Amino acid sequence: MKRAPLVGLGTVAGIAGVLLLNPSGGSGLATSSGSATSSGSTTGTTTASNTASTSSGSVKSGSATGDSVFVRYGNVQVKVTAKNGKITDVQAVELPNGDGRSQMISQQVESMLRDQALQAQSAKINGVSGATFTSYGYATSLQSALDKLGI
């Protein structure tokens, strides 16, 4: 009976801690470009970017290739195409493929990650369970490409 208040207090504190870490329910993969991963670092790549101007100001259009991000199973890099500030396409330039399992996972999650990015219109994607490292690399490379486009 003496432990019940402590257990209740611990439970409430634990739930509050979880909610504080991720209040939106699971979009914690988005990061800014140039950050280091726990298992590697980002490297720069070339980019092609176009910005069109209208009488109401500049509208972001063109494509850019994000940084190549080293994750535990290989490199991840994406190319983003945008028109009038809206993401119209995301293509994986490079995904982990060092072994058969990595190739299989990359093939399975590529379209899921692309769909998430197009729906979110940002790098704030949920990722795919079972492909945590690839999802992290995808979101990081995507954010760097968006930064290069100014979106």
C-alpha positions in Angstrom: 0.0 0.0 0.0 2.9 2.4 0.6 4.2 1.9 -2.9 0.9 2.6 -4.7 1.3 6.4 -4.7 4.9 6.1 -6.0 3.8 3.7 -8.8 1.0 6.0 -9.8 3.3 9.1 -9.8 5.9 7.2 -11.8 3.3 6.2 -14.4 2.1 9.7 -14.8 5.6 11.0 -15.1 6.5 8.4 -17.7 3.4 9.2 -19.8 4.1 12.9 -19.6 7.7 12.3 -20.7 6.6 10.3 -23.7 4.1 13.0 -24.7 6.7 15.7 -24.4 9.2 13.9 -26.6 6.6 13.3 -29.4 3.4 15.3 -29.0 2.4 15.0 -32.7 2.2 11.3 -32.7 5.2 10.2 -34.8 6.8 12.6 -37.1 10.1 12.8 -35.3 12.3 11.8 -38.3 12.6 15.3 -39.8 16.0 16.9 -39.3 17.9 19.8 -40.8 20.6 19.1 -43.4 24.2 18.9 -42.4 23.6 17.1 -39.1 25.6 14.0 -38.3 24.0 10.6 -37.8 25.0 8.4 -34.9 26.6 6.0 -37.3 28.1 8.4 -39.9 28.0 11.8 -41.4 26.5 13.7 -44.3 28.5 14.6 -47.3 27.8 17.3 -49.9 26.8 16.7 -53.5 26.1 18.7 -56.6 22.7 20.4 -57.1 20.7 22.0 -59.8 18.2 24.6 -58.7 16.0 27.0 -60.6 14.0 29.9 -59.2 11.3 31.5 -61.3 10.1 35.0 -60.6 6.6 36.4 -60.9 5.2 39.8 -60.3 4.0 38.8 -56.8 7.5 37.6 -55.7 9.7 34.5 -56.3 8.2 31.1 -56.8 10.4 28.1 -56.0 10.6 25.8 -59.0 13.2 23.3 -60.2 15.0 20.3 -58.8 17.8 19.7 -56.3 19.7 16.7 -55.2 20.0 16.4 -51.4 23.1 15.5 -49.5 24.2 11.8 -49.5 23.6 10.6 -46.0 25.6 7.6 -44.6 23.5 5.4 -42.5 24.3 2.0 -40.9 23.6 0.0 -44.1 24.7 2.4 -46.8 24.1 5.8 -48.3 20.8 7.4 -48.9 20.3 10.3 -51.3 17.2 11.8 -52.9 16.4 14.3 -55.7 13.4 16.6 -55.3 11.4 18.4 -58.0 9.2 21.3 -57.2 6.9 23.6 -59.0 5.6 26.9 -57.6 6.8 25.9 -54.1 5.1 22.5 -54.1 6.9 19.2 -54.2 5.9 17.4 -57.3 8.3 14.5 -57.3 10.9 12.8 -55.1 13.3 10.2 -56.5 15.7 8.1 -54.6 19.2 8.6 -56.2 20.8 6.1 -53.8 19.4 3.7 -51.2 21.3 1.0 -49.1 22.1 -2.0 -51.3 25.2 -3.6 -49.9 23.5 -7.0 -49.4 20.4 -8.8 -50.4 18.4 -7.8 -47.3 19.3 -4.1 -47.7 18.3 -4.3 -51.4 15.0 -5.9 -50.5 14.1 -3.4 -47.8 15.1 -0.5 -50.0 12.9 -1.7 -52.8 9.9 -2.2 -50.5 10.1 1.2 -48.7 11.1 3.5 -51.5 7.5 4.1 -52.7 6.2 4.4 -49.2 8.8 7.1 -48.3 8.1 8.9 -51.5 4.3 8.9 -50.9 4.9 10.2 -47.3 7.0 13.1 -48.6 4.6 14.0 -51.3 1.7 13.9 -48.9 3.5 15.9 -46.2 5.0 18.4 -48.7 8.0 18.5 -46.4 10.7 16.2 -44.9 8.5 15.7 -41.8 7.7 12.1 -42.6 6.9 9.2 -40.3 9.3 6.7 -41.9 8.7 3.0 -42.3 8.9 0.5 -39.5 11.7 -2.0 -40.1 13.6 0.6 -42.2 14.5 3.1 -39.5 18.0 3.9 -40.8 16.8 4.3 -44.4 13.9 6.4 -43.3 16.2 8.7 -41.3 18.6 9.1 -44.2 15.7 9.7 -46.6 14.3 12.5 -44.4 17.7 14.1 -43.9 18.6 14.1 -47.6 15.1 15.3 -48.5 15.4 18.2 -46.1 18.8 19.2 -47.5 17.3 19.2 -51.1 14.4 21.3 -49.9 16.8 23.7 -48.3 18.7 24.0 -51.5 15.5 24.9 -53.3 14.5 27.3 -50.6 11.3 25.5 -49.8 
